[in-house]
Amino acid sequence: MMINSTPSPPLPNSLEDSLIQVSEILRCASATASETGDNLEGLKRDLAFSVVHLINMAKAELECVQSH
């Protein structure tokens, strides 16, 4: 018998719960990418902050969905 060592994420109660969870994940991802970018230079810094930009775009789309 094989045991899965990676826990499955809990099933959300509703679409609203899922949207809130996605919002929190994006917030954490943005903070991580920003902190990483602050400690880099050159192209690597540019790449880290491009990830921040992409995350912000995803957050804006999510906010549009949440407002409807």
C-alpha positions as CSV (number, residue, x, y, z in Angstrom):
1,M,0.0,0.0,0.0
2,M,1.4,3.4,-1.0
3,I,0.9,6.3,1.3
4,N,0.6,9.8,-0.2
5,S,2.9,12.1,1.9
6,T,1.5,15.2,0.3
7,P,-1.8,16.2,1.9
8,S,-4.7,17.0,-0.4
9,P,-6.0,20.6,0.0
10,P,-9.3,20.9,1.7
11,L,-12.3,21.2,-0.5
12,P,-13.7,24.7,-0.5
13,N,-17.2,25.2,0.9
14,S,-18.2,27.6,-1.9
15,L,-17.0,29.6,-4.9
16,E,-16.6,32.6,-2.6
17,D,-14.3,30.6,-0.3
18,S,-12.2,29.5,-3.3
19,L,-11.9,33.1,-4.5
20,I,-10.8,34.3,-1.1
21,Q,-8.2,31.5,-0.9
22,V,-6.9,32.4,-4.4
23,S,-6.6,36.0,-3.3
24,E,-4.6,35.0,-0.3
25,I,-2.3,32.8,-2.4
26,L,-1.7,35.6,-4.8
27,R,-1.0,38.0,-1.9
28,C,1.7,35.6,-0.5
29,A,3.2,35.0,-3.9
30,S,3.4,38.7,-4.5
31,A,5.1,39.3,-1.2
32,T,7.6,36.5,-1.9
33,A,8.4,37.7,-5.4
34,S,8.9,41.3,-4.1
35,E,11.2,40.3,-1.3
36,T,13.2,38.1,-3.6
37,G,13.5,40.9,-6.2
38,D,14.7,43.3,-3.5
39,N,17.7,41.1,-2.9
40,L,18.6,40.6,-6.6
41,E,20.3,42.6,-9.3
42,G,20.2,42.9,-13.0
43,L,18.2,40.5,-15.1
44,K,17.3,38.3,-12.2
45,R,15.8,41.3,-10.4
46,D,13.8,42.2,-13.5
47,L,12.5,38.7,-13.8
48,A,11.4,38.6,-10.1
49,F,9.5,41.9,-10.6
50,S,7.9,40.7,-13.8
51,V,6.5,37.9,-11.7
52,V,5.1,40.6,-9.3
53,H,3.5,42.3,-12.3
54,L,1.9,39.1,-13.5
55,I,0.6,38.4,-10.0
56,N,-0.9,41.9,-9.8
57,M,-2.6,41.3,-13.2
58,A,-4.1,38.1,-11.9
59,K,-5.2,39.9,-8.7
60,A,-7.0,42.5,-10.8
61,E,-8.8,39.9,-12.7
62,L,-9.8,38.2,-9.5
63,E,-11.1,41.4,-8.1
64,C,-13.3,41.9,-11.2
65,V,-14.8,38.4,-10.7
66,Q,-15.3,39.1,-7.0
67,S,-17.1,42.3,-7.6
68,H,-19.8,40.6,-9.8
